[in-house]
């Protein structure tokens, strides 16, 4: 595959790529919409992701092209604009952050190739941000650590792209380890690796193939609702994040909430944080049935309390849970389309794909896609 991509690079730029970098996509096993609330999450890096091929230039221009999209662009490092179109805004956001940090950057020819399903909620945006940050750090000898690059990539999305995301996606993409999930405290960035040994089961990712047109606006809306809830709670208890509360503590504050919407949002956040703790313990103990039950509870909370699922995701989850050999199924990612993740017994995977695919299409008129997940490493250099 890399040979074909390099041939594309030569076709576009007239020279061979001097270096190749890779950052994965990610799937979150449980812990949705709580990374920006200081909670615990349990993501893992995938074997699919974003490749970045580069060659150096002798001027101050960075040319961007993609093997996936026709859109191309170049930027002048001496005169960066406030915004760029389409996918280019993600790597340019990283450049902007590095320049704010005082780092001098070289001109480059860049070709991206991604094999993450576009718009599926597997963090293609974080993948392109982190691979760009990692590559520029290596090429320009900036001396930043992986954690520094993770934080910088999140700031690029917050400040340049304008999506007020938490840090989970960039962290999983940057710090992932093969065959492990990361139990991450999004407040402190403390984390530990948790083996994803699933015995006779596999993780199956199912893509709704529903366009996610509302995702950015709804994401920012949910963040504001959480901020409003935190302001209410702070009148009684000093907390920095909603996830500092337990379910019991939250129940004692029910009288603060005149808004049922804010109450439901906060119930999800606090309850989801508790579920992540239980899920990590279940994985360590090898109790896959308990893990599956918690995944089901997570989706139901995202559907009923946080309201970020939608008909397509709910249908895919409902059909998945009907299959014998499925321990649990839930949406993963920000929602409003995108993907589900399910724990499926290996000898039932073919039946799962066939039956769920047929029943989902009957109900939605959309054709889903299925991927048996392989858990890979975080961002790294492939050669050079």
Secondary structure as UniProt FT lines:
FT   HELIX           2..13
FT   STRAND          19..28
FT   TURN            32..33
FT   HELIX           35..37
FT   STRAND          40..56
FT   STRAND          61..66
FT   STRAND          73..76
FT   TURN            77..78
FT   TURN            86..87
FT   HELIX           88..100
FT   TURN            101..102
FT   STRAND          108..114
FT   TURN            118..119
FT   HELIX           124..139
FT   TURN            140..141
FT   HELIX           146..155
FT   HELIX           156..161
FT   HELIX           168..175
FT   TURN            178..179
FT   STRAND          180..185
FT   TURN            186..188
FT   STRAND          191..195
FT   TURN            199..200
FT   STRAND          201..207
FT   TURN            213..214
FT   HELIX           215..233
FT   TURN            234..236
FT   HELIX           242..244
FT   HELIX           247..251
FT   TURN            252..253
FT   HELIX           254..256
FT   HELIX           260..285
FT   HELIX           288..304
FT   HELIX           311..321
FT   TURN            324..325
FT   STRAND          326..332
FT   STRAND          339..345
FT   HELIX           346..348
FT   HELIX           349..364
FT   STRAND          369..372
FT   STRAND          380..381
//
